[in-house]
Amino acid sequence: MAAARTPHGATGVGGVKGSSRRNGTGRVGGPLRSVGRALHLPVTGPARGIRKATHAHGAGESGLGKLIELHAVNGAGDVMITVALASTVFFSVPTDEARGRVALYLGITMAPFTLLAPVIGPLLDRIPHGRRAAMGMAMLARALLALILSGAVITGGIELYPAALGVLVASKSYGVIRSAVVPRLLPPRFSLVKANSRVTLGGLLATGVAAPIGAGLQAIGPRWPLYGAFVIFIAGMFLSFSLPPKVDSAKGEDTALLAADEQHLHGPHRRPVKRPNLRTVGIAVTHALAANAALRCLSGFLTFFLAFLLREHPLTGESAAWSLGMVVVAAGTGNAIGTAVGAWLRSRAPEIIVVSVVAFVLGVAITAAIFFGAALVACLAAVAGFAQALAKLSLDALIQRDVPETVRPSAFARSETLLQVAWVLGGAIGIVLPLNGTLGLSVAATIVATGWLTTVRGLLASARQGNGPPARVT
């Protein structure tokens, strides 16, 4: 006899669906699916939210959203390695020994990097057709070096230092390539400054999330943050190749030069041919680059000087670790706010923004040097982070305005390399200086004053002349 049909296609006696109901599987299936959805929601919900945010306003279609996610992965991996190295080189030994070890670390890693950094930009200019591969290789190199470091942090072997140098070079190489890639992924009606601010915010948020995770892994064992970095960088390697193919296109691009070598000889008669460089596109770019270099130098100085100063002389009533944490959080918060303000601010004079924020930092640094105290140290860290982010976005706007599109990616690569060298120089000053708060912050004020005084006149002159079409810091 044919089975009776029930509403909605359910089968009656002898039917499959009816049998499942009698056996109870139909009643159980619904709750099981609900439980499955509930368990997946903590993962899939945030993932969908992150994807929606990174791919908003055309960023998904242009490929910028994938770059934002890649930069977030990069920031998370870097902070894992930073936590592991800081715990090994800095926190695990007494202050005097730590200072010697950090000085050795700087000598073996930062000094060679200072020599290598100027070569990174020109070298990467030669591989415009392999940018995705270059970013992937930078990720893979750091993943493998993290494994090497995982052994070195236990044994304390000398291999820690060359491995750390390799991580540093690979990280900065990634940063240079990323600067050159951003202009290729701009969504319609998206300014370069807005795109860079989104990428930077993605990295900052990922760093803020990964830092406590790294600290938790460090509590398990000194190797575990490095294992975490390995996994993150392997994921970053695959994500690098998911970027759009246009990232590898060099159509219409040329190489931007920084010095007076703009005359390049070609042809049988070796006649000089003019090529654009950052000095020939307007004084605003070079002066803004110098001001940014002063702020980046200040950042490197404060990183190392305050690390040792606060370990030896913690903030009033606080432990050394808590004092350092407060300053790091203040600097990170200031950087995030500066990036957000840069994305929101609408101005036709980025030169004025650069002059203003550097002057603001100078005033705070002088005040902190005269009235040295816990609140002013934290305030200086926050203001320095804010100014560094906003001044860098303004530099981006000036490069977008004054540098021809054909050489813009190369110009970003060269400028980023110079800023990294400035950070290294500031760190070297911070490590050799006596641990005196007033003296140290006076040196900090001198660094900022030098950059401000040597650039303010040129930047203000450029703003008055309206050098090129107006640039918008949006």
NUFI-555251 format. One line per field, with one value per residue (C-alpha): residue number from 0; residue in three letters; x, z, y. Coordinates in steps of 0.25 Angstrom, whole numbers. Layout:
! residues N
seq [NUM / ...]
type [Ala / ...]
xx [X / ...]
zz [Z / ...]
yy [Y / ...]
END
This chain:
! residues 474
seq [0 / 1 / 2 / 3 / 4 / 5 / 6 / 7 / 8 / 9 / 10 / 11 / 12 / 13 / 14 / 15 / 16 / 17 / 18 / 19 / 20 / 21 / 22 / 23 / 24 / 25 / 26 / 27 / 28 / 29 / 30 / 31 / 32 / 33 / 34 / 35 / 36 / 37 / 38 / 39 / 40 / 41 / 42 / 43 / 44 / 45 / 46 / 47 / 48 / 49 / 50 / 51 / 52 / 53 / 54 / 55 / 56 / 57 / 58 / 59 / 60 / 61 / 62 / 63 / 64 / 65 / 66 / 67 / 68 / 69 / 70 / 71 / 72 / 73 / 74 / 75 / 76 / 77 / 78 / 79 / 80 / 81 / 82 / 83 / 84 / 85 / 86 / 87 / 88 / 89 / 90 / 91 / 92 / 93 / 94 / 95 / 96 / 97 / 98 / 99 / 100 / 101 / 102 / 103 / 104 / 105 / 106 / 107 / 108 / 109 / 110 / 111 / 112 / 113 / 114 / 115 / 116 / 117 / 118 / 119 / 120 / 121 / 122 / 123 / 124 / 125 / 126 / 127 / 128 / 129 / 130 / 131 / 132 / 133 / 134 / 135 / 136 / 137 / 138 / 139 / 140 / 141 / 142 / 143 / 144 / 145 / 146 / 147 / 148 / 149 / 150 / 151 / 152 / 153 / 154 / 155 / 156 / 157 / 158 / 159 / 160 / 161 / 162 / 163 / 164 / 165 / 166 / 167 / 168 / 169 / 170 / 171 / 172 / 173 / 174 / 175 / 176 / 177 / 178 / 179 / 180 / 181 / 182 / 183 / 184 / 185 / 186 / 187 / 188 / 189 / 190 / 191 / 192 / 193 / 194 / 195 / 196 / 197 / 198 / 199 / 200 / 201 / 202 / 203 / 204 / 205 / 206 / 207 / 208 / 209 / 210 / 211 / 212 / 213 / 214 / 215 / 216 / 217 / 218 / 219 / 220 / 221 / 222 / 223 / 224 / 225 / 226 / 227 / 228 / 229 / 230 / 231 / 232 / 233 / 234 / 235 / 236 / 237 / 238 / 239 / 240 / 241 / 242 / 243 / 244 / 245 / 246 / 247 / 248 / 249 / 250 / 251 / 252 / 253 / 254 / 255 / 256 / 257 / 258 / 259 / 260 / 261 / 262 / 263 / 264 / 265 / 266 / 267 / 268 / 269 / 270 / 271 / 272 / 273 / 274 / 275 / 276 / 277 / 278 / 279 / 280 / 281 / 282 / 283 / 284 / 285 / 286 / 287 / 288 / 289 / 290 / 291 / 292 / 293 / 294 / 295 / 296 / 297 / 298 / 299 / 300 / 301 / 302 / 303 / 304 / 305 / 306 / 307 / 308 / 309 / 310 / 311 / 312 / 313 / 314 / 315 / 316 / 317 / 318 / 319 / 320 / 321 / 322 / 323 / 324 / 325 / 326 / 327 / 328 / 329 / 330 / 331 / 332 / 333 / 334 / 335 / 336 / 337 / 338 / 339 / 340 / 341 / 342 / 343 / 344 / 345 / 346 / 347 / 348 / 349 / 350 / 351 / 352 / 353 / 354 / 355 / 356 / 357 / 358 / 359 / 360 / 361 / 362 / 363 / 364 / 365 / 366 / 367 / 368 / 369 / 370 / 371 / 372 / 373 / 374 / 375 / 376 / 377 / 378 / 379 / 380 / 381 / 382 / 383 / 384 / 385 / 386 / 387 / 388 / 389 / 390 / 391 / 392 / 393 / 394 / 395 / 396 / 397 / 398 / 399 / 400 / 401 / 402 / 403 / 404 / 405 / 406 / 407 / 408 / 409 / 410 / 411 / 412 / 413 / 414 / 415 / 416 / 417 / 418 / 419 / 420 / 421 / 422 / 423 / 424 / 425 / 426 / 427 / 428 / 429 / 430 / 431 / 432 / 433 / 434 / 435 / 436 / 437 / 438 / 439 / 440 / 441 / 442 / 443 / 444 / 445 / 446 / 447 / 448 / 449 / 450 / 451 / 452 / 453 / 454 / 455 / 456 / 457 / 458 / 459 / 460 / 461 / 462 / 463 / 464 / 465 / 466 / 467 / 468 / 469 / 470 / 471 / 472 / 473]
type [Met / Ala / Ala / Ala / Arg / Thr / Pro / His / Gly / Ala / Thr / Gly / Val / Gly / Gly / Val / Lys / Gly / Ser / Ser / Arg / Arg / Asn / Gly / Thr / Gly / Arg / Val / Gly / Gly / Pro / Leu / Arg / Ser / Val / Gly / Arg / Ala / Leu / His / Leu / Pro / Val / Thr / Gly / Pro / Ala / Arg / Gly / Ile / Arg / Lys / Ala / Thr / His / Ala / His / Gly / Ala / Gly / Glu / Ser / Gly / Leu / Gly / Lys / Leu / Ile / Glu / Leu / His / Ala / Val / Asn / Gly / Ala / Gly / Asp / Val / Met / Ile / Thr / Val / Ala / Leu / Ala / Ser / Thr / Val / Phe / Phe / Ser / Val / Pro / Thr / Asp / Glu / Ala / Arg / Gly / Arg / Val / Ala / Leu / Tyr / Leu / Gly / Ile / Thr / Met / Ala / Pro / Phe / Thr / Leu / Leu / Ala / Pro / Val / Ile / Gly / Pro / Leu / Leu / Asp / Arg / Ile / Pro / His / Gly / Arg / Arg / Ala / Ala / Met / Gly / Met / Ala / Met / Leu / Ala / Arg / Ala / Leu / Leu / Ala / Leu / Ile / Leu / Ser / Gly / Ala / Val / Ile / Thr / Gly / Gly / Ile / Glu / Leu / Tyr / Pro / Ala / Ala / Leu / Gly / Val / Leu / Val / Ala / Ser / Lys / Ser / Tyr / Gly / Val / Ile / Arg / Ser / Ala / Val / Val / Pro / Arg / Leu / Leu / Pro / Pro / Arg / Phe / Ser / Leu / Val / Lys / Ala / Asn / Ser / Arg / Val / Thr / Leu / Gly / Gly / Leu / Leu / Ala / Thr / Gly / Val / Ala / Ala / Pro / Ile / Gly / Ala / Gly / Leu / Gln / Ala / Ile / Gly / Pro / Arg / Trp / Pro / Leu / Tyr / Gly / Ala / Phe / Val / Ile / Phe / Ile / Ala / Gly / Met / Phe / Leu / Ser / Phe / Ser / Leu / Pro / Pro / Lys / Val / Asp / Ser / Ala / Lys / Gly / Glu / Asp / Thr / Ala / Leu / Leu / Ala / Ala / Asp / Glu / Gln / His / Leu / His / Gly / Pro / His / Arg / Arg / Pro / Val / Lys / Arg / Pro / Asn / Leu / Arg / Thr / Val / Gly / Ile / Ala / Val / Thr / His / Ala / Leu / Ala / Ala / Asn / Ala / Ala / Leu / Arg / Cys / Leu / Ser / Gly / Phe / Leu / Thr / Phe / Phe / Leu / Ala / Phe / Leu / Leu / Arg / Glu / His / Pro / Leu / Thr / Gly / Glu / Ser / Ala / Ala / Trp / Ser / Leu / Gly / Met / Val / Val / Val / Ala / Ala / Gly / Thr / Gly / Asn / Ala / Ile / Gly / Thr / Ala / Val / Gly / Ala / Trp / Leu / Arg / Ser / Arg / Ala / Pro / Glu / Ile / Ile / Val / Val / Ser / Val / Val / Ala / Phe / Val / Leu / Gly / Val / Ala / Ile / Thr / Ala / Ala / Ile / Phe / Phe / Gly / Ala / Ala / Leu / Val / Ala / Cys / Leu / Ala / Ala / Val / Ala / Gly / Phe / Ala / Gln / Ala / Leu / Ala / Lys / Leu / Ser / Leu / Asp / Ala / Leu / Ile / Gln / Arg / Asp / Val / Pro / Glu / Thr / Val / Arg / Pro / Ser / Ala / Phe / Ala / Arg / Ser / Glu / Thr / Leu / Leu / Gln / Val / Ala / Trp / Val / Leu / Gly / Gly / Ala / Ile / Gly / Ile / Val / Leu / Pro / Leu / Asn / Gly / Thr / Leu / Gly / Leu / Ser / Val / Ala / Ala / Thr / Ile / Val / Ala / Thr / Gly / Trp / Leu / Thr / Thr / Val / Arg / Gly / Leu / Leu / Ala / Ser / Ala / Arg / Gln / Gly / Asn / Gly / Pro / Pro / Ala / Arg / Val / Thr]
xx [0 / 5 / 10 / 2 / 7 / 8 / 9 / 22 / 26 / 27 / 25 / 15 / 16 / 27 / 33 / 47 / 44 / 33 / 43 / 53 / 43 / 39 / 54 / 55 / 66 / 58 / 56 / 71 / 75 / 70 / 76 / 89 / 89 / 86 / 98 / 107 / 103 / 105 / 119 / 123 / 117 / 129 / 138 / 130 / 123 / 136 / 142 / 130 / 130 / 145 / 143 / 132 / 140 / 153 / 145 / 136 / 135 / 140 / 153 / 148 / 147 / 160 / 168 / 171 / 163 / 173 / 185 / 179 / 177 / 191 / 197 / 189 / 195 / 209 / 207 / 202 / 214 / 224 / 219 / 220 / 235 / 236 / 230 / 240 / 252 / 249 / 247 / 260 / 269 / 263 / 254 / 262 / 274 / 278 / 278 / 293 / 294 / 282 / 287 / 300 / 292 / 283 / 295 / 301 / 287 / 288 / 302 / 300 / 286 / 283 / 297 / 297 / 282 / 286 / 295 / 286 / 273 / 277 / 279 / 266 / 258 / 266 / 267 / 252 / 250 / 256 / 246 / 233 / 227 / 229 / 223 / 214 / 225 / 234 / 224 / 222 / 237 / 238 / 227 / 233 / 247 / 242 / 234 / 247 / 255 / 245 / 248 / 263 / 260 / 252 / 264 / 273 / 264 / 266 / 281 / 285 / 294 / 300 / 290 / 280 / 286 / 288 / 274 / 268 / 275 / 269 / 255 / 257 / 262 / 250 / 240 / 245 / 246 / 231 / 228 / 235 / 228 / 215 / 217 / 219 / 207 / 196 / 195 / 192 / 180 / 173 / 157 / 150 / 150 / 159 / 171 / 185 / 185 / 171 / 176 / 189 / 181 / 172 / 184 / 191 / 179 / 178 / 192 / 190 / 178 / 184 / 196 / 187 / 180 / 193 / 201 / 194 / 193 / 208 / 210 / 201 / 209 / 222 / 216 / 215 / 230 / 239 / 238 / 223 / 222 / 232 / 223 / 211 / 219 / 223 / 208 / 204 / 215 / 212 / 198 / 203 / 211 / 199 / 191 / 201 / 198 / 184 / 186 / 181 / 191 / 191 / 200 / 211 / 209 / 219 / 211 / 214 / 224 / 238 / 248 / 249 / 262 / 266 / 279 / 286 / 287 / 275 / 284 / 284 / 292 / 286 / 289 / 301 / 304 / 302 / 293 / 288 / 273 / 265 / 258 / 248 / 253 / 248 / 256 / 250 / 236 / 235 / 241 / 229 / 232 / 247 / 244 / 232 / 241 / 252 / 241 / 236 / 250 / 252 / 239 / 243 / 257 / 250 / 242 / 254 / 261 / 249 / 247 / 261 / 263 / 250 / 251 / 264 / 260 / 247 / 253 / 264 / 254 / 240 / 228 / 224 / 217 / 218 / 227 / 236 / 228 / 215 / 222 / 227 / 213 / 207 / 216 / 215 / 200 / 200 / 209 / 200 / 187 / 193 / 198 / 184 / 177 / 186 / 183 / 168 / 169 / 177 / 167 / 156 / 163 / 160 / 171 / 177 / 190 / 197 / 210 / 203 / 199 / 213 / 219 / 208 / 209 / 224 / 223 / 213 / 223 / 234 / 226 / 222 / 237 / 242 / 231 / 234 / 249 / 247 / 236 / 240 / 230 / 221 / 209 / 218 / 226 / 213 / 208 / 220 / 219 / 205 / 207 / 219 / 211 / 200 / 209 / 217 / 204 / 198 / 211 / 213 / 199 / 202 / 215 / 206 / 197 / 209 / 215 / 201 / 200 / 214 / 221 / 217 / 208 / 219 / 229 / 220 / 221 / 236 / 236 / 228 / 238 / 250 / 244 / 240 / 254 / 260 / 250 / 254 / 269 / 265 / 258 / 270 / 279 / 270 / 270 / 285 / 285 / 276 / 284 / 297 / 291 / 292 / 279 / 276 / 261 / 263 / 276 / 269 / 256 / 265 / 272 / 258 / 254 / 267 / 264 / 250 / 255 / 266 / 256 / 245 / 255 / 261 / 248 / 238 / 242 / 242 / 228 / 222 / 227 / 222 / 208 / 208 / 212 / 201 / 211 / 203 / 189 / 183 / 185 / 174 / 178 / 165]
zz [0 / -3 / 8 / 12 / 10 / 21 / 20 / 15 / 8 / 20 / 18 / 27 / 32 / 25 / 20 / 22 / 29 / 37 / 42 / 46 / 54 / 61 / 64 / 69 / 60 / 54 / 68 / 71 / 57 / 60 / 73 / 68 / 57 / 67 / 76 / 64 / 59 / 74 / 74 / 61 / 64 / 72 / 61 / 48 / 54 / 57 / 44 / 36 / 43 / 40 / 26 / 25 / 31 / 22 / 9 / 11 / 1 / -11 / -3 / -6 / -21 / -22 / -14 / -3 / 7 / 5 / 7 / 20 / 25 / 21 / 28 / 41 / 40 / 38 / 51 / 59 / 55 / 58 / 72 / 75 / 72 / 79 / 92 / 91 / 88 / 99 / 109 / 106 / 103 / 113 / 124 / 128 / 133 / 143 / 137 / 135 / 128 / 120 / 115 / 111 / 104 / 97 / 93 / 87 / 80 / 74 / 69 / 63 / 57 / 56 / 51 / 39 / 36 / 35 / 24 / 17 / 18 / 8 / -2 / 1 / -7 / -20 / -19 / -19 / -30 / -39 / -36 / -39 / -46 / -34 / -22 / -17 / -17 / -10 / 1 / 2 / 3 / 14 / 21 / 19 / 23 / 37 / 39 / 37 / 45 / 57 / 57 / 58 / 69 / 77 / 79 / 82 / 93 / 101 / 98 / 98 / 85 / 76 / 65 / 72 / 67 / 52 / 52 / 59 / 48 / 37 / 44 / 44 / 29 / 25 / 33 / 27 / 13 / 14 / 19 / 7 / -3 / 4 / 2 / -13 / -14 / -8 / -20 / -29 / -20 / -18 / -19 / -27 / -21 / -10 / -6 / -4 / 11 / 14 / 8 / 16 / 29 / 27 / 25 / 37 / 46 / 42 / 47 / 60 / 64 / 61 / 69 / 81 / 80 / 78 / 89 / 101 / 94 / 92 / 107 / 110 / 101 / 108 / 121 / 116 / 111 / 104 / 91 / 89 / 84 / 73 / 70 / 69 / 60 / 51 / 49 / 46 / 36 / 29 / 28 / 23 / 12 / 6 / 8 / 0 / -12 / -11 / -15 / -28 / -40 / -43 / -31 / -39 / -51 / -53 / -65 / -66 / -54 / -53 / -42 / -33 / -29 / -16 / -19 / -30 / -39 / -47 / -60 / -65 / -78 / -89 / -104 / -112 / -110 / -95 / -94 / -80 / -79 / -67 / -58 / -47 / -33 / -19 / -20 / -34 / -30 / -20 / -7 / 1 / 0 / 4 / 16 / 20 / 19 / 28 / 38 / 38 / 40 / 52 / 58 / 54 / 61 / 73 / 73 / 73 / 84 / 93 / 91 / 96 / 106 / 113 / 113 / 122 / 129 / 134 / 138 / 146 / 151 / 150 / 150 / 165 / 172 / 160 / 156 / 144 / 136 / 139 / 136 / 122 / 119 / 122 / 113 / 102 / 103 / 103 / 90 / 83 / 87 / 82 / 69 / 67 / 69 / 60 / 49 / 51 / 51 / 38 / 32 / 36 / 35 / 23 / 20 / 7 / 14 / 19 / 21 / 32 / 38 / 38 / 44 / 55 / 60 / 61 / 68 / 77 / 80 / 83 / 93 / 100 / 100 / 106 / 117 / 120 / 121 / 130 / 139 / 138 / 144 / 141 / 135 / 126 / 121 / 117 / 111 / 102 / 98 / 94 / 87 / 79 / 74 / 70 / 63 / 56 / 50 / 46 / 40 / 32 / 26 / 22 / 16 / 8 / 3 / -2 / -9 / -15 / -19 / -24 / -29 / -43 / -43 / -51 / -40 / -28 / -23 / -24 / -16 / -5 / -4 / -3 / 7 / 16 / 15 / 20 / 31 / 36 / 36 / 45 / 55 / 56 / 58 / 69 / 76 / 76 / 83 / 93 / 97 / 99 / 107 / 122 / 130 / 134 / 131 / 129 / 121 / 112 / 110 / 107 / 96 / 91 / 90 / 83 / 72 / 70 / 70 / 59 / 50 / 52 / 50 / 38 / 31 / 36 / 27 / 14 / 18 / 21 / 8 / 0 / 7 / 3 / -11 / -12 / -18 / -28 / -27 / -13 / -6 / 3 / 16 / 15]
yy [0 / 14 / 22 / 33 / 47 / 57 / 72 / 78 / 65 / 57 / 42 / 35 / 20 / 13 / 25 / 30 / 43 / 37 / 26 / 36 / 44 / 31 / 28 / 42 / 46 / 57 / 63 / 62 / 67 / 81 / 83 / 78 / 87 / 99 / 95 / 94 / 108 / 113 / 107 / 112 / 126 / 131 / 128 / 131 / 143 / 151 / 146 / 151 / 164 / 166 / 162 / 172 / 184 / 181 / 179 / 192 / 203 / 196 / 190 / 176 / 178 / 185 / 175 / 185 / 177 / 165 / 174 / 180 / 165 / 162 / 174 / 169 / 156 / 162 / 171 / 159 / 151 / 162 / 164 / 149 / 150 / 163 / 157 / 145 / 153 / 164 / 153 / 146 / 158 / 168 / 163 / 150 / 156 / 168 / 182 / 184 / 170 / 173 / 186 / 179 / 169 / 179 / 187 / 174 / 171 / 185 / 184 / 170 / 173 / 188 / 193 / 183 / 187 / 201 / 198 / 188 / 197 / 207 / 195 / 189 / 200 / 200 / 184 / 183 / 193 / 182 / 172 / 179 / 167 / 158 / 166 / 155 / 145 / 155 / 158 / 143 / 140 / 151 / 143 / 130 / 135 / 140 / 127 / 119 / 129 / 128 / 113 / 116 / 126 / 116 / 108 / 120 / 126 / 113 / 111 / 126 / 122 / 133 / 129 / 137 / 150 / 147 / 141 / 153 / 162 / 153 / 155 / 170 / 171 / 162 / 170 / 183 / 177 / 174 / 188 / 194 / 185 / 188 / 203 / 200 / 191 / 200 / 210 / 198 / 194 / 207 / 206 / 217 / 230 / 225 / 234 / 228 / 234 / 227 / 214 / 214 / 218 / 206 / 197 / 203 / 202 / 187 / 185 / 192 / 185 / 171 / 175 / 179 / 166 / 157 / 164 / 158 / 145 / 145 / 148 / 136 / 127 / 132 / 128 / 114 / 114 / 123 / 115 / 116 / 131 / 127 / 115 / 124 / 133 / 121 / 118 / 132 / 135 / 122 / 127 / 140 / 134 / 127 / 140 / 148 / 140 / 143 / 157 / 161 / 159 / 174 / 175 / 169 / 179 / 189 / 196 / 211 / 210 / 216 / 217 / 229 / 234 / 241 / 249 / 256 / 243 / 247 / 248 / 234 / 231 / 224 / 221 / 221 / 235 / 234 / 246 / 249 / 247 / 253 / 244 / 249 / 248 / 253 / 266 / 270 / 268 / 279 / 283 / 279 / 264 / 265 / 274 / 266 / 253 / 260 / 264 / 249 / 244 / 253 / 247 / 233 / 235 / 240 / 227 / 218 / 227 / 226 / 211 / 207 / 219 / 217 / 202 / 203 / 216 / 210 / 197 / 204 / 215 / 210 / 220 / 224 / 213 / 203 / 191 / 192 / 183 / 191 / 204 / 199 / 194 / 207 / 214 / 204 / 205 / 220 / 220 / 210 / 217 / 230 / 224 / 218 / 231 / 238 / 228 / 230 / 245 / 244 / 236 / 246 / 259 / 267 / 278 / 284 / 287 / 274 / 283 / 290 / 277 / 272 / 286 / 286 / 272 / 273 / 286 / 279 / 268 / 278 / 285 / 273 / 267 / 280 / 280 / 266 / 269 / 281 / 274 / 260 / 251 / 238 / 245 / 254 / 241 / 234 / 247 / 248 / 234 / 236 / 249 / 244 / 232 / 241 / 251 / 240 / 234 / 247 / 252 / 239 / 240 / 255 / 250 / 240 / 251 / 260 / 248 / 246 / 260 / 264 / 251 / 246 / 234 / 226 / 227 / 227 / 213 / 214 / 227 / 220 / 209 / 219 / 228 / 216 / 211 / 225 / 225 / 211 / 216 / 228 / 219 / 210 / 223 / 227 / 214 / 214 / 228 / 223 / 210 / 218 / 230 / 230 / 226 / 240 / 244 / 259 / 257 / 247 / 255 / 267 / 259 / 255 / 269 / 272 / 262 / 267 / 282 / 278 / 272 / 283 / 295 / 289 / 287 / 297 / 308 / 299 / 293 / 307 / 312 / 301 / 302 / 317 / 314 / 303 / 294 / 285 / 282 / 282 / 269 / 264 / 256 / 247]
END
